[in-house]
């Protein structure tokens, strides 16, 4: 069977082209990230109980939801946060590898069981269940050089015109507004006036609900109608109130003498933000932030590119004086890291090419590994799609190491064929046939041994095992494809390219003669050292023992960690003020830090 590839090299070339095409097409769709997706999938459950403190929210909202969600399929643990603004956030963490969509559905089904135990105000505002990546991918700051645009306008503009557009981008899991909120009608009630008029908060709420609604007013002339009716009119009544003046005229109470009490008599009405519990600035300018979260399995680099392009288009429609800034870009470091690994990949390939050329001393022979090595690496990309891998630091590093491994298969074939051509005077076709009969078994044996080293590593569990899996299977894929090329493409190229060696002349010939002379001396010295150690086994054993002891000692002093700490170009400052401190007091401390950062050299921007 293998002889067919020697006699019909076109078949070998077709297989090679097919592997290259599949790997190249896979490259277009593979996600790109810094590291494999080892973060446990998370589902966030959000609810709001307006006016309640943290303790009340915990008892009436968090506990009922937690009791029902607890034990959902593949759940590891969950955390909850209840705040004095009435908000409740429950984050459920699932096992690595769990389908985020199914986890969201299962959590939603569990949360619905608790709806009858929640206060009506909570179910009315809604309990939101959604998958979410806890890490922010991008952060955009919306700023204004025109003082006519206040913080409320910027926040509302970002919510309506930016957030909703960015959510539709492929690969974006969620978009949230940090700092600021939607426009809302705020009613500030006067307790003394309400007490004097005998009005409670429930009366105000009931009056607003009754008089601020979209009513179905029906129609005039709709069937069944009197005989001869020619026209039908759908009644359109005035719906929800939209201005402060309309809200001020809402009737709260009617007295026995016919006089009425309106909202303006017991409260102050204004159009403001829905919540004032958070404020934000960019370089000391009031600015709401648009946070982009990546959806699991998407291409982080492509998501960043799409978001930047969309923001560029949206900026063309901004009112004069409005602009956006990139407050945080976590992809810059990913780009720089992958770029460095790609440079290393290219350098490794060039070095291997040069080493092969120096040892073989024939550019024709050097072309064989120069073709088979890239095909083996590109073919491994097809395995990425099969296994659900991404292009990341680990998989690229595995490809760097694979260059030195997969090149051996091609070298074994071409050196054996060249030796038969030079030493036995065989033709390239005859030499290749004879060689493949002799070494095909050895090639498969080498491949199986290497696969037996790496494949078991892929069965390790946990987060660390997931990282080892991508590294090991990347190497294994390259090795298997290299073995396939060694018995198909390499023999076919040997027949077409290899010729009897001729003595090189000129400067290149002198270089090769000097190299062979030096290499021979080095080889003889090495053989002498090995023979010496073979007759004095105790000395290499002592040397090995010293190396092991030194290795153990050095490992104790070298800091350990899951991944290396690297400067990613940004840092966080967390401020904790005394318990019970107001937002104003926290903001004063933050402004002091901003003034320090403003004077500090090397800082490009800062966000608060």
N, C-alpha and C positions, 0 to 999 in steps of 0.2 A: 504493500500500500504506500509506504513512504517513498519507494522508488519512483512513484508517479510524479511527485513534486520535482524530482531531479530531471526526469525526462520531459515533463510538461511544466516549465517554470511559470507559465501564465497563470496556472491554477494557484500557485503559491502567491503570486502578485495580487490576484483577485482576493484571496483571503486577507492579505495584508491591507489592501485598500478598504475592504469591508470593516476590519477592526478599526482602522483610522477614522472612517466616516462615522461609525457608531460612537466612538470616543469623542470625536469633534462635535457631533450633534449633542451629546450629553453635556458637554462643556457649556453650551448655550443656555441650558436650563438648570444647571446646578446652583444651589444657594451658596453664597459666599459669607463667611463669618470668621471671627478671630479664632474661636475654639469651637469644638462640637457642641451641639445643643444638649448640655448636661444639666440645665436648670430644670427642676421639677415643674411640670405644667401646673398652673395656678388658675383657680376660678374665684372671682370676687363677687360677693353678695353684698349689695348696698341697700340701705333703707334709711329713712329719715322720719323722726318724730319731732315735729316743730314745737319749740318751747320747752322740751324736756331736758333735764340735766343728764349727765353721764350715767349716774346710778340708776335713774328711772329707765333710760334707754337700755341699759344692761339687763334689768329685770324683765321688762315688758317686750323687748325686741330681740336682743342678742341671745338670751338663754333659750327661748322657744325655737329660734332658728337653728341654733347649735345642736339642740337635742334631736332635731329631725335630720339635720345634715350629717351628723356624726355617724360614721360607718359606711358612707357611700363607697361604691366600688373603687378599689385601688387608691383610696385615700391614705396618706401618711399621717398628716396632722393638720390642724387649722388654728388660726389666730384671729382674734377679734379686737377691734378698737371702737370704743364708745366715747363720744366727746360731748361737751356741754352745749354744743350747738344743735344737739339732737340727732347727729349723724351716727350711723352704725356701719362699720365695714368689717366683714368677715372674709378672710382669705383662706381658701382650702387648697392644700398642697397635695399633689398626687404623685404616684410612683413615676420615675423617669421612663419614658416610652409610652405612657398612657395617651390615648387619642384625646386632645384637648376638647374637640367637639362633643365626643361622647361624655367626657367628664362634665361639661357644661350642662348637657341634657339631663344627666343623672342628678346633678346638684339641683337643677331647677325643679325636677320632680319631687325631690326630698323637701325643698324649701316650701313648695305649695302646701304640704301637709300642715305647716305651721300657720297658714294664713288666718284660720279661724281663731287662733289664739292671740293674734296681733291686734293692737288698737286700731280702730277704724281709720284714724288719721294716717297711720302708716300704710295700710293697704290702699288708701285713696291716693296717696302720693306715689305708690308703687314700690315693689321690691325688685331690684334689678340684679339679674344673675348673668355674668359674662366672663368669658375667658380673658386673661390679661397677662401680658409679659411684665413682670415687676420692674424691669430696667427700662429707663428712658433711652430711646435711640437718638432723637433730635429734640432740640428745644429752640423755638423761635420766639423772639421778643418783638412785640409791636410797640413802636415808639412814635412820638409826635414832636416835630419841631415847632408846630403852631400851637400856641397856648390856648386857642379856642377849643381844642379837643381835650376834654378832661378824661380822667381815669375811667369813668363810667362809660363814656362814649367808646373809648378804645376797647374796653372789655366786651361791650355789646356788639361792636363791629367785628371783632375777632370771632365771637361765637356764631354770628349769622353768616359772615362772608368767608371765613377761613376754615374754621373747624369742620363744618359740614362738607366742604369740598375735599379736604385732606382725608376724611374718613373713607372716601370712595376710591382712594388709590390702592391698587393691588399690593398686598404685602403689609399694609398698615393694619395692625390689630385694633388699635384704639387711638383716639385723639382726645385729649382733655385740656381744659383751660385752667391754668394755675394762676390764681390771683384774679379777682374780679368775678362777675357772674352776670346772669341775664338781668335786663330791666324788669323791675317789679313795682307794683303799687304798694307802698308802705303806709300803714295806718298807725300813728302813734297816739294811743288813747290816754286821756286824762282821768286817772282814777278818782280824783276828788269830784269832778263834774259828774262822772258816772254814778258815784255813790249818792250824790245829791238828787239825781233824777231817778234813782232806783233801777239802773241799767247794769247788766252783767256782761262779761265778755262773751258768754254764750249767745246773748241777745244780738250782739254786734255780728258775730259769725253767722248766725241764722239769717239775719237781715241781708248780709252780703250774698249768701248762697241763694236766697230767694229772689233777689233783684238783679243779680249779675249772672245771667245765664242766657244760653242760646235756646229760644223757645220755638217749638214747631207750631206755628200759628194756623196751619191748615190752608184751605182754599175756598174761594167763592165760586159757585156755579158748578161744582164738581158733582158728578153722578153719584147717587140718584138726584136729579134736579127736576124742577117743574117743566112741563112740556113747553117746548119752544125756546129753551135756554140755548143761546148761541155762543157765549164766551165763558171761559173758565179762567179765573185769576188766582194764582198762588200768592198767598199773603206773605210778605217779607217784613217781619217785625224787627224793631231795634234789638240787637243782640247784646253781647257783653260790653260792659263799659270800658272806655279806653283812656279817659282823661281824669285828672285830679278833680276837676269841677264836677264831673258826673258822679264820681265816688262820694264827693262831699254832700251831694243831694240825696243819698240813700236814706230812706226813712227807717229809723230804729224803733220808734215808739209813737203811738198816737194817744193823746190824753183825752179825758172825758169831755173837755171843753172844745175839742176839735183841733187844738194845736198839735203840732208834730215835733218830734226830736229827730234831727238829722245827724249824720256822722260829723259834719263840720261843727256841731254844737258840743261834741264831747271828744273830738280827736283832731289831730293835724294830719293831713294827707299829702304825700309827696311821691314823686316818681324817682326811685333810686334802684340800688342793686338788691338782688334777692338776699345776699349775705355780705356782711362786712367783716367776717371773721378772718379774712386773709387779704394781705396787701403785698404788692410786688413791685420791684424796681430793677432797671437795667442801667448800669453806669449812673446811678443816682436819679435816673428819670423814671417817673411812674410808667409802668409797662406791664400789661398782662402777658403771660407766657403760654405758648401753644406747645404742648408736650406730645411727641409722636412715640407710640409704642409699636414695636414690630410684632407681626403675627408669627406663630411658631412655624419653622420650616421655610420661611421666605428668605429672599436674597437681601441682606442688609445693605449692600452697596447699591443695588438697584433701587431699593426703597428710598434711600437717601437721594439718589439721582432724580427719581420721580418727584419726590417732595420738593426738592430745590427748583425743579423746572415748573412745578405747579405754583409755588410761591412767587417765582419770577413773573408768571403770567398774571397772577392775582395782583401783584404790585403795580402793574400797569393801570389797574382800575382803582387804586387807592385814591382817596381825596388828597388834594395838595397838602403837603406837610406831614403826611403819614409815610412811614417806612418800616421795614422789618430788619432785624439783625439775627444772626445765628448765635444764640447764647451758649449752646452746647452741641458739639458734634462728636459722638463717640466713634464714628466710622473713620475719622482721620487716622487714628492709630491703627485700625484694621488695615487700611490702605497701605500705610507705611510698613507694617509688619509683613503683609503678603508680598509687597514689592521687594522687600529685602530677601525673603525666601525664594522668590522667583529669580532674583539675581544670583543667589547661591545655587539654584538649580541649573542656571545657565553656566555658571562657572564650573560646577561639577562636571557637566557634560563636556565642556571644552577641555578640561583637564584629562578626562578619560580619553577623549579623542586624541589628545597630544601623546599621552602615555602609550596608547595602542599604536600610534604611528611610529613612535620612537622604537618600540620593541619589534614591530613587524617590518618597519622600514620599507613599506610599500603603500602608496596612497590608494591603490585598488583594494587591497585587503582592508584598509582602514574604513572604506566606505561601507563594509558589511555591518560592523557594530554601529557605525554612524547612522544607519537606517533602522536597524532592529531595536536599538535602545529607545529612540523617540516613539516608535510604534508601540513598544511595550508600555511606556508611560501613558501615552494617549489612550491605549486600550483599557488601562486601569480606570480611566474616567467613566467608562461604561459601567464598570462594577460599582462606582459611586452611586449611580442612579439606581442600580439593582438593590443595593443595600440601604439606600436612603441616606448616604453620607453627604457632607457638604465640603466645599473647598475651604480648608482652614489650615491653621498652622501645623497641626499634627499630620494631616494627610499630605500636605506639601512636603513636610520634613521626611515622611516615609518615602515619597517619590525621590527625594535627594539621595537617601540611602539606597533606594532600589537601583539607581544608576550603576553603582559599583557592583551590585549583585547580578543584574540581568545581562551586563556586558560579558560576563564569564561564559554564558552559553554560546554566544556567537564566536567568541575567541577560541573556545575548545574545538568548535567545528572547523573554523578556517585554518587554525594552526595545524590540525591533524591532516587536513587536505593539502596544505602547502608543503608539509613535510613529505608526503607521498609524491608530490609533483617534483620536489627538489632532489630528494634522496633516491627515489625509485624510478624516476623518469616517466611516471604515468601521465596520461592526458588528464585535464581537469575533470572531464566527465567520469573517466574510470576511477580517478583518485577519490572523487566525491562519493561514488557508489560504494567503493570499498570502505571508506571512512565511516559512512553512515551505518553500514552493517556492524562495524566494530563499536561505535560509541553511542548508538541510539539508546541502548539499555542504560548506559552510564548517565546520559542526560536525564532520562526519566527518574533514575535513582536519586540524582542530585536534587531534582525538583521535589520529589516526595520527601526527602530528608529536610529540605528547607521549609516545606509546607508543614511538616510535622513539628517544626520549631515554633512557627507563628500561629497556626490555626488554634491550638489549645488556649493561647492567650485570649482569643476572642470570646471565650466562654466565661471569662471573669465577670462577676456581677457588680452592681452598684455603679456609682458615678465614675469612679476610677476605671472600672471594667469597661464602661462605655468608651472612654478615651483610648484605652488599650485596644479595644475592638477595631476602631477606625484605623489605628496605626498598623495593627497586625494584618487586617484583611486588605489594606492598600498594598502592603508589601507582597502578600500572597498572590493577589491578582496580577501584579506585575510579573512575578516569578512564573506563574502558570502561562501567561501569554508569551513570556520570553521562551519558555520551553517549547511552546507550539511553533514559534517562529524559528527556533533552532532546528526543528526537523522539517520545516516547510520552506521558509524564505531563505535562511542561511545557506543550505545546500544549493538551492537554485542560483543564488548570487555567486557562490563559489565557482560554479560551472561557467558563469558568464564573465567573471572578473579576474579570477586568479590565473596567474601565468608564472612560469619558472623565474626565479629571482636572478637578477643581473647585478653585477658589482657596480655600486654607485661610484661616480667620479666627482671630482671637484670638491668644493667646500663641504657639501652635504655628505659625500663619501668619507671625508676625513672625520667629520663629526660622528658618523655611525661607527667607524672603526675605533675611535677613541671611546665611544660609549660601550661597545662590546668588550673592549679590553678592560675597562673599569668594572663593568658588570661581572665579567668572569672572575676578576680578583675578589670582588665582594662576595660572589657565590662561593669561591674556594675558602675564604675566611669563615664564612657562615658554616660551611660543612665542617671545617676544623673545630669550630666552637661546639657544634652539635656532637661530634665524635668525642670530644673531651668530656662533655657532660654525660654522654652515654656510659663512660667508664668511671665517672665520679657522680653517681646519682645523688649523693647526700648534699652536694653543693647547690644544684638547682632546687632541691627540696627546701633547703635553708633559705635560698633567695625568695622562693614562692611564699614561705612563711613570713618573711620580713615584709613583703609586699602586702600580704593579707593584714598583718598587724597595723601597718601604716594606713591602710585603707579604712580600717575600723576606727582608728584614732581621728583621721581627717573627717570621717562622716559625723563624728560627735560634735565637731566644731563648726561644720558648715551648716548654716541655717536651712531648715526644711520648710516646705510649703507645698500646697496643692498645685499651684501654678506660680511661675516666677513673678516677682514684683517688678513692674516696669513703669516708667514715667509716661503717663498717657496725656500729659499736657493740661490737666485740670485737677483741682482739689476742692474738698468740701469743708466748710466751717459750720459746725453745729452749735447753736447758742441755746443754753438752758437757763432761763430766768427763774427766780423764786416762785414757788407754787402760789397761784392766785394772782400773779401779776397780770396787768392789763396788756392789751395789744399795743397800746401807746408806749408803755414802758419797755416792752420788748423791741419796739421799733426804734426807740432812742438808742438802745445798745447796738442795734444793727447799723444805725447811721454812723456811730463812732467807728465801727469796724470798716464801713465803706470809706470813711475818710482816710483810714490807715492804708487801705488797699489802693486808694487813688494816688497816694504818694509813693507807693512801693514800685521800684523799677522792675520791668519784665512782665508785668501783668497787662494782658491785652484787654480784657473785659471782666466784669463781675456782675453776678445776678443775685438779688436778695429776694 
